[in-house]
Amino acid sequence: METPKHYEAKITPAEYIHANDLDFFRGNVVKYVSRDKRKNGAEDIRKAIWYCERLLKEIGDERTE
């Protein structure tokens, strides 16, 4: 399968997500901020923020040192 143009980079988001063993929420943050300039702009940033907020709910709002 060919990589869509909005994901073309030195390393694709999928490769980065896989190489760093990111979970679903973190992976989606990477995906959306990696493509915002080439695809949906502010909409993709809003989606990344949504996934960040969802991740905070999952891990709690505690600060780690």
C-alpha positions as CSV (number, residue, x, y, z in Angstrom):
1,M,0.0,0.0,0.0
2,E,1.3,3.4,-0.9
3,T,1.7,6.1,1.8
4,P,-0.9,8.9,1.3
5,K,0.7,12.3,0.4
6,H,-0.4,13.9,3.7
7,Y,1.8,11.4,5.6
8,E,4.9,11.7,3.5
9,A,7.9,12.6,5.6
10,K,11.4,11.3,6.5
11,I,9.6,8.8,8.8
12,T,5.9,8.2,8.5
13,P,3.7,8.6,11.6
14,A,2.9,4.9,11.4
15,E,6.6,4.0,11.5
16,Y,7.3,6.4,14.4
17,I,4.3,5.1,16.4
18,H,5.4,1.5,15.8
19,A,9.1,2.1,16.6
20,N,8.2,3.8,19.8
21,D,5.5,1.4,20.8
22,L,2.9,4.2,21.4
23,D,-0.6,3.3,22.5
24,F,-3.8,4.3,20.6
25,F,-4.2,7.8,22.1
26,R,-0.5,8.8,21.8
27,G,-0.4,7.4,18.3
28,N,-3.3,9.5,17.2
29,V,-1.7,12.6,18.6
30,V,1.4,11.9,16.5
31,K,-0.7,11.2,13.5
32,Y,-2.8,14.3,13.6
33,V,0.0,16.8,14.4
34,S,2.1,15.2,11.6
35,R,-0.4,15.8,8.9
36,D,-2.2,19.1,9.9
37,K,-0.2,21.3,7.4
38,R,-0.9,18.9,4.5
39,K,-4.5,17.8,5.2
40,N,-7.0,19.4,7.5
41,G,-5.2,22.2,9.3
42,A,-6.9,23.3,12.5
43,E,-9.3,20.4,12.5
44,D,-6.4,18.0,12.9
45,I,-4.9,20.1,15.7
46,R,-8.3,20.0,17.5
47,K,-8.4,16.2,17.0
48,A,-4.9,15.9,18.5
49,I,-6.0,18.0,21.5
50,W,-9.1,15.8,21.9
51,Y,-6.8,12.7,22.1
52,C,-4.5,14.5,24.6
53,E,-7.5,15.3,26.8
54,R,-8.7,11.7,26.5
55,L,-5.2,10.5,27.5
56,L,-5.2,12.8,30.6
57,K,-8.5,11.1,31.6
58,E,-6.9,7.7,31.2
59,I,-3.7,8.4,33.2
60,G,-5.1,10.9,35.6
61,D,-4.1,14.5,36.0
62,E,-1.2,13.8,38.3
63,R,2.2,15.2,37.6
64,T,5.1,12.8,37.2
65,E,8.6,13.8,38.1
